[in-house]
Amino acid sequence: MCFIADEIEKKGIEKGRKEGLEKGMEKGMEKGMEKGMKKGMEKGMEKGLSALVASLKPFMTDFQQLYQAVIKNEIYQNVTQAQVKKYY
């Protein structure tokens, strides 16, 4: 009788480990995807800001004027002067 109880306990533990591992991997993949997407979006924003500054620079020699034009863009309305100056 004790043998059957031990086997049931072992199967329960194995099932718990397997389910825990699967859930853990799933959560890990979700976190990894979130981080990857965030990083990709940040890089895309940086490249876009760089391109925007490069395209405006020939027409605006004054940095403040260029900065004001950049922050009028809805996507870049919250960038700092330091972020824009990086590409100026």
C-alpha positions as CSV (number, residue, x, y, z in Angstrom):
1,M,0.0,0.0,0.0
2,C,2.8,2.4,0.8
3,F,4.4,1.6,-2.5
4,I,1.3,2.9,-4.4
5,A,1.3,6.1,-2.4
6,D,5.0,6.7,-3.1
7,E,4.4,6.2,-6.8
8,I,1.4,8.6,-6.8
9,E,3.5,11.1,-5.0
10,K,6.4,10.8,-7.4
11,K,4.0,11.2,-10.4
12,G,2.5,14.3,-8.8
13,I,5.9,15.8,-8.2
14,E,7.0,15.1,-11.8
15,K,3.8,16.6,-13.1
16,G,4.3,19.6,-10.9
17,R,7.9,20.1,-12.1
18,K,7.0,19.7,-15.7
19,E,4.1,22.2,-15.5
20,G,6.3,24.6,-13.5
21,L,9.0,24.3,-16.1
22,E,6.6,24.9,-18.9
23,K,5.1,27.9,-17.2
24,G,8.5,29.3,-16.3
25,M,9.7,28.9,-19.9
26,E,6.5,30.6,-21.2
27,K,6.9,33.5,-18.8
28,G,10.6,33.8,-19.7
29,M,9.8,33.9,-23.4
30,E,7.2,36.6,-22.8
31,K,9.7,38.7,-20.9
32,G,12.3,38.2,-23.5
33,M,9.9,39.2,-26.3
34,E,8.9,42.3,-24.4
35,K,12.5,43.3,-23.8
36,G,13.4,42.6,-27.4
37,M,10.5,44.6,-28.8
38,K,11.2,47.5,-26.4
39,K,14.9,47.5,-27.4
40,G,13.9,47.3,-31.1
41,M,11.5,50.2,-30.8
42,E,14.1,52.3,-28.9
43,K,16.6,51.7,-31.7
44,G,13.9,52.6,-34.3
45,M,13.1,55.8,-32.5
46,E,16.8,56.7,-32.4
47,K,17.3,56.0,-36.1
48,G,14.2,58.0,-36.9
49,L,15.4,60.9,-34.7
50,S,18.7,60.8,-36.4
51,A,17.1,60.9,-39.9
52,L,14.8,63.7,-38.9
53,V,17.6,65.9,-37.6
54,A,19.7,65.1,-40.6
55,S,16.9,66.1,-43.0
56,L,16.1,69.4,-41.1
57,K,19.7,70.4,-40.5
58,P,20.4,71.8,-44.0
59,F,17.4,74.1,-43.7
60,M,17.9,75.2,-40.1
61,T,21.3,76.5,-38.9
62,D,20.0,77.5,-35.5
63,F,19.8,74.5,-33.1
64,Q,16.9,75.9,-31.1
65,Q,14.9,76.4,-34.3
66,L,15.7,72.8,-35.3
67,Y,14.8,71.5,-31.8
68,Q,11.4,73.3,-31.9
69,A,10.7,71.7,-35.3
70,V,11.6,68.2,-34.0
71,I,9.4,68.4,-30.9
72,K,6.4,69.5,-33.1
73,N,6.5,65.9,-34.5
74,E,4.1,63.9,-32.3
75,I,6.5,61.0,-32.1
76,Y,9.4,63.1,-30.8
77,Q,7.5,65.6,-28.7
78,N,9.1,64.4,-25.5
79,V,12.8,64.2,-26.6
80,T,15.3,66.3,-24.8
81,Q,17.6,68.9,-26.3
82,A,20.5,66.5,-25.4
83,Q,19.0,63.7,-27.4
84,V,18.6,66.0,-30.5
85,K,22.0,67.5,-30.0
86,K,23.5,64.0,-30.2
87,Y,22.6,64.0,-33.9
88,Y,23.0,67.7,-34.7
